[in-house]
Amino acid sequence: MAFIFRVEGMSMLDQVLCYANGLKSRARSYVKLENPETLSVTMNLALKCEVTHFVKVVRYRQAKGDKI
């Protein structure tokens, strides 16, 4: 991820696509559906997706009585 900021002359679209293509499939699908126009929006969407998924997993495990 850090290298994307070091590439000069890379268009915003290329940055967004490069970052999105490096995500796990669930986050990648979510991000691409939202069609972000900037890298920062793309990163925020990916974070939102991962946090939402994590919270759902934790709640599911708590409901089952599993230790976290």
Residue pairs with C-beta under 8 A, 6 or more apart in sequence:
1 19
1 22
4 10
4 15
4 18
4 19
4 39
7 15
10 18
12 37
12 38
12 39
15 39
15 42
16 36
16 37
16 38
16 39
16 42
19 39
19 42
19 43
19 46
20 28
20 31
20 32
20 42
20 46
21 28
23 31
23 46
26 49
26 53
27 46
27 49
27 50
30 45
30 46
30 49
31 42
31 45
31 46
31 49
34 41
34 45
36 42
36 45
58 68
61 67
61 68
62 68
